[in-house]
Amino acid sequence: MNEEKKETKQPDKKISNKKKLCYSIAALLVVVALIAGLSYAWFYNQTDMATLMAIKPPSTISIRGPGGSEMTSLDLNYSDGDKDADNKVTVRRVICVQSEESVTGYKLEIVHTTNLKGLTFSLYPVSEAGNATVTDSDEKGTSYTYKYNSSEESKLSGNYLNLQKSSDSGYKYANGDKHQKNYGDYTNVQAHAEPLYWLAKDTLKPNGDTANQVTIDDTTYNRTYYVCEVSWTEITKETDIFYILVKTA
C-alpha cells in the first residue's frame, strides 16, 4: 500500500512543479512588460523637448559620473550628517556630460516623481575658481573632489514644463499637460506618480579645456562636470525616481 501511494503522488508533484515554473515565467513576463511600459510612457514624445529620448551607447554624448566614469544610477543615499535640525536633507553628487569634439551644444533635462516633501534640486557648473568643494565617488569607490561656485547666480537656470501651482503642503504636483504622453487615456494615476519635467533654459556648451579632454578609441571627448544638489524634508521614508537626461542641441 505504501508503494502504491508513492507512485500515485509522484505525477501530481511533477504537475505541481510545472505549474510553479509556468507561474514564475508568467510573473517575470509581467514585470518585464511593466518596465517596458513605464520606459515607453516616460520617454516617448513626438512634438517637443518635454521628454528627451533616452540615449544608448555608442553615442556622441552621454551622462557619466565623477572622473568621467560609467554610471548606472545616481546614488542619493544619505546619513544623519546630511540633515539639519529641521530634518532637511541635502546631498550633492557630481555628474559628467561626455561629448564628442564635434558636439557644440546640448540640452539638459531632469525628470522626477514627487513623493518627497520640499524636493528641490540645483545644477552648478564645476569651476576651478569656485568657492565650495564637493567630494564624490565613482561606482568603483574612487573619490574625486571638485570646486564650484555655490552662489544662486551660478546655478543653471531652467523651468518646469508641467508644474502645477505650488500648494502649502510643501509637495510638488504635475498638471495634466503631459499626462496623455505618459499614460494615454488611463486616468487612475496616483498624483505623486505623475512625473515633472524640468528643462535647462539655455543650450549649454561643452568644456573645451584640454585638461577635460580624453581620447577613447581614437575619438576625442570633452568632459563637462556639474554638481547636482538635491534636497528634501525627511518625514517618512519615501522613494522618488530621478533622471538626468542629455541631448545634443
CYANA upper distance limits for C-alpha pairs under 8 A (distance plus 0.5 A):
  1 MET  CA      5 LYS  CA      6.85
  2 ASN  CA      6 LYS  CA      6.97
  3 GLU  CA      7 GLU  CA      6.88
  4 GLU  CA      8 THR  CA      6.78
  5 LYS  CA      9 LYS  CA      6.72
  6 LYS  CA     10 GLN  CA      6.75
  7 GLU  CA     11 PRO  CA      8.19
  8 THR  CA     12 ASP  CA      8.07
  9 LYS  CA     13 LYS  CA      6.92
 10 GLN  CA     14 LYS  CA      6.98
 11 PRO  CA     15 ILE  CA      6.69
 12 ASP  CA     16 SER  CA      6.56
 13 LYS  CA     17 ASN  CA      6.72
 14 LYS  CA     18 LYS  CA      6.73
 15 ILE  CA     19 LYS  CA      6.72
 16 SER  CA     20 LYS  CA      6.79
 17 ASN  CA     21 LEU  CA      6.73
 18 LYS  CA     22 CYS  CA      6.69
 19 LYS  CA     23 TYR  CA      6.61
 20 LYS  CA     24 SER  CA      6.61
 21 LEU  CA     25 ILE  CA      6.73
 22 CYS  CA     26 ALA  CA      6.59
 23 TYR  CA     27 ALA  CA      6.55
 24 SER  CA     28 LEU  CA      6.67
 25 ILE  CA     29 LEU  CA      6.72
 26 ALA  CA     30 VAL  CA      6.77
 27 ALA  CA     31 VAL  CA      6.87
 28 LEU  CA     32 VAL  CA      6.74
 29 LEU  CA     33 ALA  CA      6.55
 30 VAL  CA     34 LEU  CA      6.66
 31 VAL  CA     35 ILE  CA      6.73
 32 VAL  CA     36 ALA  CA      6.64
 33 ALA  CA     37 GLY  CA      6.46
 34 LEU  CA     38 LEU  CA      6.59
 35 ILE  CA     39 SER  CA      6.67
 36 ALA  CA     40 TYR  CA      6.60
 37 GLY  CA     41 ALA  CA      6.53
 38 LEU  CA     42 TRP  CA      6.49
 39 SER  CA     43 PHE  CA      6.58
 40 TYR  CA     44 TYR  CA      6.05
 40 TYR  CA    182 ASN  CA      8.35
 41 ALA  CA    181 LYS  CA      7.19
 41 ALA  CA    182 ASN  CA      4.70
 41 ALA  CA    183 TYR  CA      6.46
 42 TRP  CA     51 THR  CA      7.78
 42 TRP  CA    181 LYS  CA      8.42
 42 TRP  CA    182 ASN  CA      5.97
 42 TRP  CA    195 PRO  CA      8.39
 43 PHE  CA     51 THR  CA      5.89
 43 PHE  CA     52 LEU  CA      6.71
 43 PHE  CA     53 MET  CA      5.99
 43 PHE  CA     54 ALA  CA      7.24
 43 PHE  CA    182 ASN  CA      8.34
 44 TYR  CA     51 THR  CA      7.07
 44 TYR  CA     52 LEU  CA      8.20
 44 TYR  CA     53 MET  CA      7.19
 44 TYR  CA    181 LYS  CA      7.35
 44 TYR  CA    182 ASN  CA      7.89
 45 ASN  CA     49 MET  CA      8.29
 45 ASN  CA     50 ALA  CA      7.72
 45 ASN  CA     51 THR  CA      6.26
 45 ASN  CA     52 LEU  CA      7.84
 45 ASN  CA     53 MET  CA      8.17
 45 ASN  CA    181 LYS  CA      7.01
 49 MET  CA    199 LEU  CA      8.50
 50 ALA  CA    161 LEU  CA      7.20
 50 ALA  CA    178 LYS  CA      8.50
 50 ALA  CA    197 TYR  CA      6.93
 50 ALA  CA    199 LEU  CA      8.09
 51 THR  CA    197 TYR  CA      7.78
 52 LEU  CA    109 GLU  CA      8.00
 52 LEU  CA    245 LEU  CA      7.37
 52 LEU  CA    246 VAL  CA      7.99
 52 LEU  CA    247 LYS  CA      7.51
 54 ALA  CA    245 LEU  CA      7.61
 55 ILE  CA     59 SER  CA      7.56
 55 ILE  CA     62 SER  CA      7.51
 55 ILE  CA    246 VAL  CA      8.33
 55 ILE  CA    247 LYS  CA      8.21
 57 PRO  CA     62 SER  CA      8.25
 60 THR  CA     99 SER  CA      6.06
 60 THR  CA    100 GLU  CA      5.68
 60 THR  CA    103 VAL  CA      7.84
 61 ILE  CA     97 VAL  CA      7.47
 61 ILE  CA     98 GLN  CA      6.02
 61 ILE  CA     99 SER  CA      4.68
 61 ILE  CA    100 GLU  CA      6.92
 61 ILE  CA    103 VAL  CA      8.37
 61 ILE  CA    246 VAL  CA      7.96
 61 ILE  CA    247 LYS  CA      7.61
 61 ILE  CA    248 THR  CA      7.57
 62 SER  CA     97 VAL  CA      6.35
 62 SER  CA     98 GLN  CA      5.90
 62 SER  CA     99 SER  CA      7.09
 62 SER  CA    246 VAL  CA      7.20
 63 ILE  CA     71 MET  CA      8.16
 63 ILE  CA     95 ILE  CA      7.37
 63 ILE  CA     96 CYS  CA      6.24
 63 ILE  CA     97 VAL  CA      5.41
 63 ILE  CA     98 GLN  CA      6.87
 63 ILE  CA    244 ILE  CA      8.25
 63 ILE  CA    245 LEU  CA      7.71
 63 ILE  CA    246 VAL  CA      7.36
 64 ARG  CA     68 GLY  CA      6.01
 64 ARG  CA     69 SER  CA      6.25
 64 ARG  CA     70 GLU  CA      5.76
 64 ARG  CA     71 MET  CA      5.78
 64 ARG  CA     95 ILE  CA      6.35
 64 ARG  CA     96 CYS  CA      5.32
 64 ARG  CA     97 VAL  CA      6.69
 64 ARG  CA     98 GLN  CA      7.31
 65 GLY  CA     69 SER  CA      5.47
 65 GLY  CA     70 GLU  CA      6.50
 65 GLY  CA     71 MET  CA      5.80
 65 GLY  CA     94 VAL  CA      6.83
 65 GLY  CA     95 ILE  CA      5.20
 65 GLY  CA     96 CYS  CA      5.92
 65 GLY  CA    138 ASP  CA      6.69
 66 PRO  CA     94 VAL  CA      6.13
 66 PRO  CA     95 ILE  CA      6.49
 66 PRO  CA     96 CYS  CA      7.05
 66 PRO  CA    136 ASP  CA      7.10
 66 PRO  CA    137 SER  CA      6.83
 66 PRO  CA    138 ASP  CA      6.06
 66 PRO  CA    143 SER  CA      8.38
 66 PRO  CA    144 TYR  CA      6.92
 67 GLY  CA     96 CYS  CA      8.21
 67 GLY  CA    138 ASP  CA      7.91
 67 GLY  CA    144 TYR  CA      7.28
 68 GLY  CA     96 CYS  CA      6.41
 68 GLY  CA     98 GLN  CA      7.70
 68 GLY  CA    223 ARG  CA      7.45
 69 SER  CA    138 ASP  CA      6.84
 69 SER  CA    139 GLU  CA      8.35
 70 GLU  CA    138 ASP  CA      8.44
 70 GLU  CA    139 GLU  CA      8.31
 71 MET  CA    138 ASP  CA      8.00
 71 MET  CA    139 GLU  CA      7.38
 74 LEU  CA     93 ARG  CA      8.29
 75 ASP  CA     93 ARG  CA      8.43
 76 LEU  CA     91 VAL  CA      7.28
 76 LEU  CA     93 ARG  CA      8.37
 78 TYR  CA     82 ASP  CA      6.67
 78 TYR  CA     89 VAL  CA      8.39
 78 TYR  CA     91 VAL  CA      7.38
 79 SER  CA     83 LYS  CA      7.96
 82 ASP  CA     89 VAL  CA      6.01
 82 ASP  CA     90 THR  CA      6.16
 82 ASP  CA     91 VAL  CA      7.06
 83 LYS  CA     87 ASN  CA      5.83
 83 LYS  CA     88 LYS  CA      5.75
 83 LYS  CA     89 VAL  CA      4.91
 83 LYS  CA     90 THR  CA      7.08
 84 ASP  CA     88 LYS  CA      5.93
 84 ASP  CA     89 VAL  CA      7.31
 86 ASP  CA    233 THR  CA      8.29
 87 ASN  CA    233 THR  CA      6.23
 87 ASN  CA    234 GLU  CA      5.96
 87 ASN  CA    235 ILE  CA      8.15
 88 LYS  CA    231 SER  CA      7.37
 88 LYS  CA    232 TRP  CA      6.18
 88 LYS  CA    233 THR  CA      4.88
 88 LYS  CA    234 GLU  CA      6.65
 89 VAL  CA    231 SER  CA      5.78
 89 VAL  CA    232 TRP  CA      5.90
 89 VAL  CA    233 THR  CA      6.49
 89 VAL  CA    234 GLU  CA      7.12
 90 THR  CA    229 GLU  CA      7.45
 90 THR  CA    230 VAL  CA      6.25
 90 THR  CA    231 SER  CA      4.78
 90 THR  CA    232 TRP  CA      7.37
 91 VAL  CA    229 GLU  CA      6.32
 91 VAL  CA    230 VAL  CA      5.97
 91 VAL  CA    231 SER  CA      6.90
 92 ARG  CA    134 VAL  CA      7.57
 92 ARG  CA    227 VAL  CA      6.95
 92 ARG  CA    228 CYS  CA      6.04
 92 ARG  CA    229 GLU  CA      4.91
 92 ARG  CA    230 VAL  CA      6.89
 93 ARG  CA    134 VAL  CA      8.21
 93 ARG  CA    135 THR  CA      8.46
 93 ARG  CA    136 ASP  CA      6.59
 93 ARG  CA    227 VAL  CA      6.20
 93 ARG  CA    228 CYS  CA      5.67
 93 ARG  CA    229 GLU  CA      7.05
 94 VAL  CA    134 VAL  CA      8.46
 94 VAL  CA    136 ASP  CA      6.84
 94 VAL  CA    225 TYR  CA      7.39
 94 VAL  CA    226 TYR  CA      6.22
 94 VAL  CA    227 VAL  CA      5.11
 94 VAL  CA    228 CYS  CA      6.44
 95 ILE  CA    225 TYR  CA      6.29
 95 ILE  CA    226 TYR  CA      5.93
 95 ILE  CA    227 VAL  CA      6.97
 95 ILE  CA    228 CYS  CA      7.52
 96 CYS  CA    223 ARG  CA      6.67
 96 CYS  CA    224 THR  CA      6.00
 96 CYS  CA    225 TYR  CA      4.94
 96 CYS  CA    226 TYR  CA      6.84
 97 VAL  CA    206 PRO  CA      8.42
 97 VAL  CA    222 ASN  CA      8.47
 97 VAL  CA    223 ARG  CA      6.18
 97 VAL  CA    224 THR  CA      5.63
 97 VAL  CA    225 TYR  CA      6.87
 97 VAL  CA    246 VAL  CA      8.24
 98 GLN  CA    221 TYR  CA      6.74
 98 GLN  CA    222 ASN  CA      6.17
 98 GLN  CA    223 ARG  CA      5.08
 98 GLN  CA    224 THR  CA      7.01
 99 SER  CA    103 VAL  CA      6.70
 99 SER  CA    206 PRO  CA      7.79
 99 SER  CA    221 TYR  CA      5.76
 99 SER  CA    222 ASN  CA      5.81
 99 SER  CA    223 ARG  CA      7.10
100 GLU  CA    219 THR  CA      7.71
100 GLU  CA    220 THR  CA      6.52
100 GLU  CA    221 TYR  CA      4.82
100 GLU  CA    222 ASN  CA      6.68
101 GLU  CA    220 THR  CA      6.31
101 GLU  CA    221 TYR  CA      5.88
101 GLU  CA    222 ASN  CA      6.66
103 VAL  CA    206 PRO  CA      8.12
103 VAL  CA    248 THR  CA      7.43
104 THR  CA    205 LYS  CA      6.65
104 THR  CA    206 PRO  CA      7.14
104 THR  CA    249 ALA  CA      8.38
105 GLY  CA    203 THR  CA      6.41
105 GLY  CA    204 LEU  CA      5.85
105 GLY  CA    205 LYS  CA      5.25
105 GLY  CA    206 PRO  CA      7.02
105 GLY  CA    248 THR  CA      6.56
105 GLY  CA    249 ALA  CA      5.78
106 TYR  CA    203 THR  CA      6.07
106 TYR  CA    204 LEU  CA      5.81
106 TYR  CA    205 LYS  CA      7.16
106 TYR  CA    206 PRO  CA      8.39
106 TYR  CA    246 VAL  CA      7.28
106 TYR  CA    247 LYS  CA      6.01
106 TYR  CA    248 THR  CA      4.63
106 TYR  CA    249 ALA  CA      4.93
107 LYS  CA    199 LEU  CA      8.17
107 LYS  CA    200 ALA  CA      7.15
107 LYS  CA    202 ASP  CA      7.91
107 LYS  CA    203 THR  CA      5.94
107 LYS  CA    204 LEU  CA      6.73
107 LYS  CA    246 VAL  CA      6.14
107 LYS  CA    247 LYS  CA      5.84
107 LYS  CA    248 THR  CA      6.73
107 LYS  CA    249 ALA  CA      6.47
108 LEU  CA    199 LEU  CA      6.73
108 LEU  CA    200 ALA  CA      6.07
108 LEU  CA    204 LEU  CA      8.39
108 LEU  CA    244 ILE  CA      7.75
108 LEU  CA    245 LEU  CA      6.28
108 LEU  CA    246 VAL  CA      5.20
108 LEU  CA    247 LYS  CA      7.30
109 GLU  CA    197 TYR  CA      7.63
109 GLU  CA    198 TRP  CA      6.11
109 GLU  CA    199 LEU  CA      4.99
109 GLU  CA    200 ALA  CA      6.64
109 GLU  CA    244 ILE  CA      6.39
109 GLU  CA    245 LEU  CA      5.57
109 GLU  CA    246 VAL  CA      6.85
110 ILE  CA    197 TYR  CA      6.50
110 ILE  CA    198 TRP  CA      5.60
110 ILE  CA    199 LEU  CA      7.01
110 ILE  CA    242 PHE  CA      7.74
110 ILE  CA    243 TYR  CA      6.10
110 ILE  CA    244 ILE  CA      5.15
110 ILE  CA    245 LEU  CA      6.68
111 VAL  CA    195 PRO  CA      7.01
111 VAL  CA    196 LEU  CA      6.17
111 VAL  CA    197 TYR  CA      5.24
111 VAL  CA    198 TRP  CA      6.83
111 VAL  CA    241 ILE  CA      8.42
111 VAL  CA    242 PHE  CA      6.34
111 VAL  CA    243 TYR  CA      5.56
111 VAL  CA    244 ILE  CA      7.10
111 VAL  CA    245 LEU  CA      8.44
112 HIS  CA    195 PRO  CA      5.92
112 HIS  CA    196 LEU  CA      6.02
112 HIS  CA    197 TYR  CA      7.45
112 HIS  CA    240 ASP  CA      7.26
112 HIS  CA    241 ILE  CA      5.83
112 HIS  CA    242 PHE  CA      4.92
112 HIS  CA    243 TYR  CA      6.76
113 THR  CA    192 HIS  CA      6.47
113 THR  CA    193 ALA  CA      6.06
113 THR  CA    194 GLU  CA      6.82
113 THR  CA    195 PRO  CA      5.12
113 THR  CA    196 LEU  CA      6.73
113 THR  CA    240 ASP  CA      5.92
113 THR  CA    241 ILE  CA      6.08
113 THR  CA    242 PHE  CA      7.44
114 THR  CA    119 LEU  CA      7.84
114 THR  CA    171 TYR  CA      7.41
114 THR  CA    172 LYS  CA      6.38
114 THR  CA    173 TYR  CA      7.07
114 THR  CA    192 HIS  CA      5.29
114 THR  CA    193 ALA  CA      7.32
114 THR  CA    194 GLU  CA      8.21
114 THR  CA    195 PRO  CA      7.67
114 THR  CA    196 LEU  CA      8.16
114 THR  CA    240 ASP  CA      7.00
115 ASN  CA    171 TYR  CA      8.11
115 ASN  CA    192 HIS  CA      5.91
115 ASN  CA    193 ALA  CA      8.16
115 ASN  CA    238 GLU  CA      6.79
115 ASN  CA    239 THR  CA      6.99
115 ASN  CA    240 ASP  CA      6.34
116 LEU  CA    171 TYR  CA      7.48
116 LEU  CA    232 TRP  CA      6.83
116 LEU  CA    233 THR  CA      7.60
116 LEU  CA    234 GLU  CA      8.13
116 LEU  CA    238 GLU  CA      6.77
116 LEU  CA    239 THR  CA      7.72
116 LEU  CA    240 ASP  CA      7.38
117 LYS  CA    169 SER  CA      8.46
117 LYS  CA    170 GLY  CA      6.09
117 LYS  CA    171 TYR  CA      5.37
117 LYS  CA    172 LYS  CA      8.16
117 LYS  CA    232 TRP  CA      6.35
117 LYS  CA    233 THR  CA      5.93
117 LYS  CA    234 GLU  CA      7.78
117 LYS  CA    235 ILE  CA      8.18
118 GLY  CA    170 GLY  CA      5.61
118 GLY  CA    171 TYR  CA      6.18
118 GLY  CA    172 LYS  CA      7.97
118 GLY  CA    231 SER  CA      7.92
118 GLY  CA    232 TRP  CA      5.28
118 GLY  CA    233 THR  CA      6.12
119 LEU  CA    171 TYR  CA      7.80
119 LEU  CA    172 LYS  CA      8.01
119 LEU  CA    230 VAL  CA      7.81
119 LEU  CA    231 SER  CA      6.20
119 LEU  CA    232 TRP  CA      4.84
119 LEU  CA    233 THR  CA      7.74
120 THR  CA    230 VAL  CA      6.37
120 THR  CA    231 SER  CA      5.91
120 THR  CA    232 TRP  CA      6.94
121 PHE  CA    228 CYS  CA      7.52
121 PHE  CA    229 GLU  CA      5.86
121 PHE  CA    230 VAL  CA      4.82
121 PHE  CA    231 SER  CA      6.76
122 SER  CA    155 LYS  CA      6.82
122 SER  CA    156 LEU  CA      7.64
122 SER  CA    228 CYS  CA      6.36
122 SER  CA    229 GLU  CA      5.62
122 SER  CA    230 VAL  CA      7.16
123 LEU  CA    155 LYS  CA      5.95
123 LEU  CA    156 LEU  CA      6.09
123 LEU  CA    226 TYR  CA      6.67
123 LEU  CA    227 VAL  CA      6.14
123 LEU  CA    228 CYS  CA      5.22
123 LEU  CA    229 GLU  CA      6.87
124 TYR  CA    148 TYR  CA      7.20
124 TYR  CA    149 ASN  CA      7.55
124 TYR  CA    150 SER  CA      7.58
124 TYR  CA    154 SER  CA      6.82
124 TYR  CA    155 LYS  CA      4.97
124 TYR  CA    156 LEU  CA      6.68
124 TYR  CA    226 TYR  CA      5.84
124 TYR  CA    227 VAL  CA      5.55
124 TYR  CA    228 CYS  CA      7.11
125 PRO  CA    148 TYR  CA      6.85
125 PRO  CA    149 ASN  CA      8.10
125 PRO  CA    154 SER  CA      7.97
125 PRO  CA    155 LYS  CA      7.49
125 PRO  CA    156 LEU  CA      8.16
125 PRO  CA    224 THR  CA      8.48
125 PRO  CA    225 TYR  CA      6.70
125 PRO  CA    226 TYR  CA      4.98
125 PRO  CA    227 VAL  CA      6.89
126 VAL  CA    130 GLY  CA      7.91
126 VAL  CA    146 TYR  CA      7.06
126 VAL  CA    147 LYS  CA      6.26
126 VAL  CA    148 TYR  CA      5.03
126 VAL  CA    149 ASN  CA      7.92
126 VAL  CA    224 THR  CA      8.34
126 VAL  CA    225 TYR  CA      5.93
126 VAL  CA    226 TYR  CA      5.73
126 VAL  CA    227 VAL  CA      7.04
127 SER  CA    146 TYR  CA      8.22
127 SER  CA    147 LYS  CA      6.04
127 SER  CA    148 TYR  CA      5.34
127 SER  CA    149 ASN  CA      7.41
128 GLU  CA    146 TYR  CA      8.28
128 GLU  CA    147 LYS  CA      6.06
128 GLU  CA    148 TYR  CA      7.38
129 ALA  CA    147 LYS  CA      7.64
129 ALA  CA    148 TYR  CA      7.61
129 ALA  CA    149 ASN  CA      7.93
130 GLY  CA    147 LYS  CA      5.53
130 GLY  CA    148 TYR  CA      4.54
130 GLY  CA    149 ASN  CA      4.70
130 GLY  CA    150 SER  CA      8.00
131 ASN  CA    147 LYS  CA      7.38
131 ASN  CA    148 TYR  CA      6.67
131 ASN  CA    149 ASN  CA      5.67
131 ASN  CA    150 SER  CA      7.26
132 ALA  CA    147 LYS  CA      6.09
132 ALA  CA    148 TYR  CA      5.95
132 ALA  CA    149 ASN  CA      6.51
132 ALA  CA    150 SER  CA      6.75
133 THR  CA    145 THR  CA      7.19
133 THR  CA    146 TYR  CA      5.95
133 THR  CA    147 LYS  CA      4.89
133 THR  CA    148 TYR  CA      6.64
134 VAL  CA    145 THR  CA      6.10
134 VAL  CA    146 TYR  CA      6.00
134 VAL  CA    147 LYS  CA      7.13
134 VAL  CA    227 VAL  CA      8.25
135 THR  CA    143 SER  CA      7.09
135 THR  CA    144 TYR  CA      5.99
135 THR  CA    145 THR  CA      4.73
135 THR  CA    146 TYR  CA      6.96
136 ASP  CA    143 SER  CA      6.06
136 ASP  CA    144 TYR  CA      6.02
136 ASP  CA    145 THR  CA      7.02
137 SER  CA    141 GLY  CA      5.88
137 SER  CA    142 THR  CA      5.68
137 SER  CA    143 SER  CA      4.64
137 SER  CA    144 TYR  CA      6.54
138 ASP  CA    142 THR  CA      6.03
138 ASP  CA    143 SER  CA      7.13
148 TYR  CA    227 VAL  CA      7.95
149 ASN  CA    154 SER  CA      6.66
150 SER  CA    154 SER  CA      7.14
150 SER  CA    155 LYS  CA      7.90
151 SER  CA    155 LYS  CA      7.63
156 LEU  CA    200 ALA  CA      7.24
156 LEU  CA    201 LYS  CA      8.31
157 SER  CA    200 ALA  CA      6.43
157 SER  CA    201 LYS  CA      6.16
157 SER  CA    202 ASP  CA      8.11
158 GLY  CA    198 TRP  CA      7.24
158 GLY  CA    199 LEU  CA      6.01
158 GLY  CA    200 ALA  CA      4.57
158 GLY  CA    201 LYS  CA      4.80
158 GLY  CA    202 ASP  CA      8.16
159 ASN  CA    198 TRP  CA      5.99
159 ASN  CA    199 LEU  CA      6.18
159 ASN  CA    200 ALA  CA      7.13
159 ASN  CA    201 LYS  CA      7.17
160 TYR  CA    196 LEU  CA      7.50
160 TYR  CA    197 TYR  CA      6.07
160 TYR  CA    198 TRP  CA      4.68
160 TYR  CA    199 LEU  CA      6.91
161 LEU  CA    196 LEU  CA      7.88
161 LEU  CA    197 TYR  CA      6.07
161 LEU  CA    198 TRP  CA      6.49
161 LEU  CA    199 LEU  CA      7.69
162 ASN  CA    174 ALA  CA      6.10
162 ASN  CA    175 ASN  CA      6.03
162 ASN  CA    176 GLY  CA      7.82
162 ASN  CA    177 ASP  CA      6.41
162 ASN  CA    178 LYS  CA      7.28
162 ASN  CA    196 LEU  CA      6.63
162 ASN  CA    197 TYR  CA      6.94
163 LEU  CA    172 LYS  CA      7.90
163 LEU  CA    173 TYR  CA      6.74
163 LEU  CA    174 ALA  CA      5.27
163 LEU  CA    175 ASN  CA      6.23
163 LEU  CA    196 LEU  CA      7.03
163 LEU  CA    197 TYR  CA      8.46
164 GLN  CA    172 LYS  CA      7.87
164 GLN  CA    173 TYR  CA      6.01
164 GLN  CA    174 ALA  CA      5.66
164 GLN  CA    175 ASN  CA      5.27
165 LYS  CA    173 TYR  CA      8.32
166 SER  CA    170 GLY  CA      8.06
166 SER  CA    171 TYR  CA      7.97
166 SER  CA    172 LYS  CA      6.81
166 SER  CA    173 TYR  CA      8.03
167 SER  CA    171 TYR  CA      7.40
167 SER  CA    172 LYS  CA      8.00
173 TYR  CA    191 ALA  CA      7.42
173 TYR  CA    192 HIS  CA      7.09
173 TYR  CA    194 GLU  CA      8.13
173 TYR  CA    196 LEU  CA      8.07
174 ALA  CA    191 ALA  CA      8.17
174 ALA  CA    192 HIS  CA      8.42
174 ALA  CA    194 GLU  CA      6.54
174 ALA  CA    195 PRO  CA      7.02
174 ALA  CA    196 LEU  CA      6.14
175 ASN  CA    179 HIS  CA      8.45
176 GLY  CA    180 GLN  CA      8.34
178 LYS  CA    182 ASN  CA      6.88
179 HIS  CA    183 TYR  CA      6.29
179 HIS  CA    184 GLY  CA      7.34
179 HIS  CA    194 GLU  CA      7.83
180 GLN  CA    184 GLY  CA      4.76
180 GLN  CA    185 ASP  CA      6.89
183 TYR  CA    187 THR  CA      8.18
189 VAL  CA    193 ALA  CA      7.24
189 VAL  CA    194 GLU  CA      7.55
190 GLN  CA    194 GLU  CA      7.51
203 THR  CA    249 ALA  CA      7.27
206 PRO  CA    222 ASN  CA      6.90
206 PRO  CA    223 ARG  CA      7.59
206 PRO  CA    224 THR  CA      6.29
207 ASN  CA    212 ASN  CA      7.52
207 ASN  CA    222 ASN  CA      6.70
207 ASN  CA    223 ARG  CA      6.87
207 ASN  CA    224 THR  CA      5.63
208 GLY  CA    212 ASN  CA      7.54
208 GLY  CA    213 GLN  CA      7.76
208 GLY  CA    222 ASN  CA      6.58
209 ASP  CA    213 GLN  CA      7.29
209 ASP  CA    222 ASN  CA      8.38
212 ASN  CA    222 ASN  CA      6.49
212 ASN  CA    223 ARG  CA      5.82
212 ASN  CA    224 THR  CA      7.73
213 GLN  CA    220 THR  CA      7.24
213 GLN  CA    221 TYR  CA      6.06
213 GLN  CA    222 ASN  CA      5.15
213 GLN  CA    223 ARG  CA      6.55
214 VAL  CA    220 THR  CA      6.21
214 VAL  CA    221 TYR  CA      5.86
214 VAL  CA    222 ASN  CA      7.19
214 VAL  CA    223 ARG  CA      8.22
215 THR  CA    219 THR  CA      5.82
215 THR  CA    220 THR  CA      4.83
215 THR  CA    221 TYR  CA      6.65
216 ILE  CA    220 THR  CA      6.94
216 ILE  CA    221 TYR  CA      8.06
